[in-house]
């Protein structure tokens, strides 16, 4: 999929339906991709979620109507999707910095939020090292949870980091941790592909099941919340993420969509992607990011 052109098509669809009841799931269907993949691509390419884009555009247009027309504020609120004047006033004030009534009566300064236009800009001076790896089928045993697609790239949401912290604090990974020898206890943060229309995705923390992994009692592990995941053979682009926290992962995803895909002749795939956290990490390496791709 050419994400640059598809996201522009998604924006055009949102602009055409700003006065309708739509959200990012509807837009994902329009561009024929899963909610998870659409939400991730849109947020990394634009720096905001599709729902935030729709909300900002509506509030920008509502502000224009407030100061340019005599329409009742209650009617404008309903027109732009707010069921009550109170909810509209709260959202309007948060966005523009002043209440709708004040904007009309005192000609207050408003925020203009124009339609987005996504363009490819080539920026030099910063290298992006990567490698392309052809993988065989892989199996993982992981502790899994479901998360809403809308949390992806949400700076205010910490559910996945909290999941890691909970696992570490309560030694929840012990049953699989001990399957590996000291020094070989690499951990994987796994994301499953989601079908079109699904509002949640599964994220797992686990280990690779390989020739060095001893036999284990899968039914017993499943009782504790673990799951056997399989990744199909395929092509992966691998990036090294350097930093002290997960911000380096976010930055790498952004550059993947903005720089790697538009220029390298690949497109992303709906397969398992994962972060690889080494038991014995090289200096400053936070993790490796493995993203499934295919040639266009």
N, C-alpha and C positions, 0 to 999 in steps of 0.2 A: 504494500500500500504506500502511495506517495502521500506522506502525512502533511506536507506543506499544502498541497492542493486540496486534500480531503478536509483539513481543518478550515481552510478558507470556505469550502462548500458548507461546512457545519456552521460557520459564522453567518453565511448568507441565509441559511435555513432559520437560524435563531432570529435574525433581523426580520424575516418575513412573518414570524410567528410570535413577536414580542407581546402581542396583546392576547395570545392564546395561553391556555394552561399547558406549559411545556417545562421540562427539566432536562438534565443532561442525559437521562435514559432515553428520552424521545429523540434527542439529537444523535445519540449513538446508533439507534436503529436506522436513522436516515442515512448515515454513512456506512451502514452494514458492518459494524464491529461491536465487540462486547463492551458493556458499560465500563468494565475495568480498564481495558486497553484504551478506549476513547478518553476516559477521564485522566488517565496517566499521560497520554500524549498531549492532550489539550493543555493540561496544567503545566507541563514542563515546557511546552512551546510558547505559552502566553504569560506564564507566571501567575495565573489565576484559574479557578475552576470554571467550568461552563455555567454552573448555577450562579456563581458570583458575577460572571459577565452579563447574564440575562438580568440579574437584579440591578446591576449598575446602569445598564442601558435604560431600563424602565425608569429608574429614579432620575436619571439625567433628563429623559424626555418629559417626565412628570414635572420637573422643575421648570422646564421651558413653558409648559402649559400653565403652570401656576402664575407666572409673571406676564404671559402674553395673552391670556384669555380671561374671560369672566366666569368660566365653568366653576361649579361648586367644588370645593376641595374634596368633599365626600365622593362626588362622581369621579373625580380624577383618581382617587384612591382605588375605587372599584375597577376603573378602566385598566389600571396597571397591576391588578392582581391582589389587592389588599382587601381583606374582608371587612375590616373595621377602620374608622378614621384614626383610632389610637395606634394600631399597628403600623399604619402608613406614616403617621407623624413620627413615630419612633425611628423607623427605617430612614425616612427622609432627613431627619435631624442628624442621624449618625452619618449619613452620606454627605449632606451639604453643609452641615455645621450650624444650620438654623432651622427653625420650624417652618412648615409651609405657610402658616398665617403671617409670620414675620417676613418671610420672603416676598409675599404679595403686598403687604401693607407698607413695608419699609424699603422695598427694592434692594433686598440683601444680595450679597455676592453668592453665586451658586457654582457648583462643580459641573463642568462639561466633560462628559465621557463619550467620546466618539466611537463609531464602529471600528473594530480591529481590522487591520490588513496585515496578514502574515507574509513576510518577505524573507528570502534567504540572504543573509549578509555574511560575507566571508571575512573573518577577522584573523589576522596573522599575529605572530609573536608568541603564541602559546601552543606548545606541542600537545598532541593527544596520542599517547602510545597505546597500541592495541595489538592483539594477536587473534587470528582466526583459527579455531580449533574444530576439527571434525570429531564428534564423540560417538561412542557406541551407546547402546541402551544402558541406562544407569538405574539403580534402585537406592532408595533412601528409607531410613526408618526415622520418623519425625513426630514430635509432639505438635499437634495442629490446632488452630482456632480459625473461626470465620470472622472477617472484618468487612465493614461496609466499604464499597468502592470509593465513596466520597471522601474517605480519610486520606487518600493518596495525595502526597505533597501538600497536606494541610499543616502549616507551621504550628497551629495551635493544638493539633492532635498528637498524642504521645502513646497511643494504644499499643503499637508494635514495640517500641522501646520498653514500655511498661511490661509487656509480655516477656521480653528478654530478662528484665530485672526480676520479675516474679520467678521465672525459671531458675535464675542464679541464686536468689535469696532462699528459695525453698528446696534447692537441690533436685528439682523435678526432672532433670535430664540424667540423673544418676544411672537409671537402668540401662541407658544406651551408652552413656559416657564410659562405663566400665567395660564395654565390649571392645574398646580400642586400647592399644598400648600407649603408655606415656610417651608423649612427643608426637603421636599420630592421631590425637583426638581433635581433628579438624571439625568444625561445626559449619553447617549450612543453614542459611536463611532462605527458605524456598517459597516461591509464589506459584500457585497453580493458575493455568489458563482458565478463563471463565466463559461459559456459553453466552451467546447473545441474549441480552435481556436480564441476565443475572445481576442482582444488586449487591452481592457479596463475593469476596474471594477468600480462598484459604491461604494462610501463611503458616509455615511449619519451621521448627527448629530441630535439626537432626543431624544424622551422620550418614556417610556413604556406606552402603553395603557392598563390600568387595571381597576378593579372595582371602584377605587377611581378617575378615570379620567372622568370629566364631558363630556356631549355630545358636539361635535364640528362640524363645517361645513366643511366637507372634501373637497368639490369642491372649496370652497373659499381658503382653505389652499393650495390646488394644484395649484391655480393661482399664489401663492407666492413661488412656487418651492418645496413645501412639498410633501411627498409621504408616503402612508401607506405601511409598510413592514410587512411581516409575516415570522416568523421563525417556522419551523416544530417542533413537539415534538422530543426530542432526548437526547443524552448523551453529557454532556459538562465536560471538565476538567477546573477547575477554579484556576488561580494563582493570588496571590496578588503581585502587582508591587510597590516596594518602591523606592522613589527617588524624585528628584526635577524637572525632565523633562522626555521627551519621551524615553531617552536612556534606562531606566529600562524596557520599553516595548520591545525594540529591544533585550535586553539581555534575557528576558524571552522567546521570540520566538526562539532564538538560542538554549536555553537549552531545550525547548520543542522538537525540532528536534534532538538534539544531545544526550540528556539524557533520556527524558521521553519516547518518542516513542520507541527507541530501547530496552528499558528494562521493560516496563510496560504492554506489550501485547495489546496495542491499536494502531489504525491507524487513521489518520485524515480523515474528511468527507468534501465533498463539500456542506456545508451548511453555514448559516450566522454565522460569528464570530463577537465578539464585545468587546469593552472596556467599562467598567462601571465606570463612574466618579460620586462619591457620592456628594450630595449637602453639607453634613456635613461629611467630610472625617476624619477618624482616623488619628492620628499624623503620618506624613511621608508617608502615603499611597497615591500613585499617582493615581492608578486605580486598578480595577480587570480586568483580561484578561480571557474571556470566549471563549474556543476553542471547536468546535464540534468534537467528536471522536466516534469510535465504536470499539468493541472487534474484534480482528483478528479471 
